[in-house]
Structure formats: structure tokens, C-alpha cells
Amino acid sequence: MTMRATGRCLLFVATAGVVMAAQGASAQTVSCAIAATPMAFGVHDPSLPERLGPVISSITVQCSVPPGSGNVTGFTLNLSLSTGGSGTYAQRAMTGTRGGVVSYNIYTSASAGTIWGDGNLGSAAVTLTLPRMTPGQSGRASAVAYGFVPGLQDVAADDYADTIMVIANW
């Protein structure tokens, strides 16, 4: 028996935020856009004990400083991932078109040691540092998410999916 499991990361766009300038007390406006590539697990035999993965998603943050604004010295932002349809970081779940469920999770590294979430319930957010930007200039930072499906899940052949939201706080 085989199953086809696919996971998707929802594109989330943060339109604007405020970053304190490193020199001086005035706040600067920074606009950021976030893009995430889909995580596609492909075909998997659920009778095998081996887990499936890692399957990766590249998450890129592109920020810019509007013309006429002041310089923004490199700043950090935290990238969180939502729980998806399961409502928990303990085990995310992809739902099939016929209602079946496949457990999976997303981690901060290929070693699958830390679940990527929001810092709650044993999960961790990922911190990115963007470079110094002058007015009219942009900067980019990226991270990789690693997805795994545990083996030995007795499920029917189907297309399984979940939607994860990428959230940036700065």
C-alpha cells in the first residue's frame, strides 16, 4: 500500500513593521515579504518502518527601507510556524481527501532535534538577522525547514495535505 503525502507552506506577507534605528531614538519603517517553497513528501509506503524525509522548504525574507527613511542597522526577526490543522506542535497532521490523517512534523534542522513552532510547547522559533540597509535598499535572509513523516502509519492511499503559516515578528 502506498500513500501520497504533500505538505504546503502558506505564503505569508508582512507588509510593514517598525525597527528602532541603532543610532538615535527615531523609529524606521521596514517592509518585509516572506516566501516559502512547498514541502512535497511524495509517494511513501506506510508499511515501512523508516521515516520519510527530510523534505525541505526554503523560507526567504526580503526587507526594504523606503526612500526618504533613515538607515536601518542590521536587525533580527523571529520566524514562527503555525501548528497547521492539528492545532499542536507535538505532532502536525496532514488530512487526506477522504478524511484520513498522516502524522508529520517540521524541524529546525535535518537532525530533527527541535520542532519549528513559535517557542511554546517544546517548539522553537528561528531567528534571522538582516543586514544594514540604507533608504531604497533591501536585504535578504533565509532559513530551511525540514519535514519528516514517521514510518508505520496505517493509512489508505490518498493525497494528504496541511497548510502551515509562516509568521515573522520584529
N, C-alpha and C positions, 0 to 999 in steps of 0.2 A: 504494500500500500504506500502510495506517495502522497504528499501534500504539497501544495504550492503556497508559500507564505510570503507576503510582501508587506513591508512597513514603509510608511511615508512620514517625512518630517514636514510639517506645515511651514510655509514661508511666513515669517513674522517681520513686519517692518516697523521700526521705531522711528517716528517722524522727527522728533526733536527732543533735546534734553538740555540741561544746564550743567556746565562744568566750571568749577572755580578755577580761575587763572592762577598759575603758580606764583606769578609776580603781581602783587596788587590784590585789591579786595573785590574788584568787579567780576561779575559772572559772565561767562561766554556761552553763546548758543552753539551747539554742535548738532548736526543732523546725522543720523545713522540709519543704514539699511542693512538687514540681515538676510542672507540667503543660505539655504540648506539643501544639499542634494538628497534625493530619496534613498532610503535604505531598502534594498530589494534582496530578500533572502533566497529567492529561487525555489527550486524543487528539492524536497527533503524526504527521506524515508523515516517516518516516525518510529519504526521498529528498531532502528539503530541506536545503540547507547551513546554514541558520540554526539556532542552538541554541534550545532551548525553555527559557523562564524569563525572569526569575526567578519561581519559585513560592516562597511564603514559609510559614514555620511560626513561630508566636508561642510563645516559651518563657517561662513565668512561674514565678517562685519566690516562695512565700509562707512567711515565717518568723514564729514567735511565741515569746515568752518566757513560760514557765509562771508562774502566780500564785505568790507567795512567793519567787521568784527575785530577783536584783538587776537593775538597769538594764543594758542592753547598748547601748553606744555603737555607732553605725553600723559595720558590718563588711563585709568583702568576701568573695566566694566565687568560685571559678573553675568555669565551666560547660564541660565537655568533651562531645564527641560521639564515639560509638564508630565503628569502621570499617564496621560492618554486615557483610553476608555476604561482601564481597570480601576482608576481612582487611587492607585497606590504605587509606591516605588518598589515595594517588596517583590512584586512580580507584575510587570506590564503584561497586557494581553491583546493579541490580535483576534478579531472576530471574523468568522467565515461568513460567506454569503448565505449559508444555510443555518447559521447560528452557532456553529462550533467555535471553540476557543483554543488558541495556541499560546502558551506562555513564552515570554521572551524578556530580555532586558537590554538596556543601553548603559554602557560603561565609559569612564573617562580614559581608559587605556585598554590595549589589547590583552593585558593580563587579567582583565575582568575583576579587578580588586575593589573598585569603587563605583557604585551606581551613580550615574549622572542624573541629578534631580535639581532640587532647589536648596539643599542644605538641611532639609528636615528628614526625619525618619531614616537616618543612616545614609542618606544620599549626600552628594556634594555638587555645588555649582563649580563652573570653571571660570577662572579669572583670565582675562586677556588685557594686554597693555598695548594701547595705540600710541604711535609716535607723535612727536611735536608737530603741530600743524599751524600754518600761518593763514590769514584770511584768503579764501579762494582755493585753499589746498585741501587735499583729502589724505586719509591714512587708512590702512587696512590691517586687520589681524584675523587669524583663523584658528580653528580647532578641529579635531577629528573625534567623532562619536563612534563607538564600537558596539555593534549589536550581536547578540547571541541568542539562539533558540536551544533550550535544553533538549537532549535526546529522550527517547522512550515516551513520547506523548501519543496516546492512542486517540487519534482524530481521523475524521473522514477526509478524503481527498477534496480539496476546495481551495478557493482563493481567500486568504486571510489578510486583514489589514488593520492598522491602527493609525491614528494621527497624533503626532507629538508637536506641541507648540514650543518654539524656541523663544525665550524671553531674555532681554538684555536690561540690566539695571546699572545706571551710572550716575 
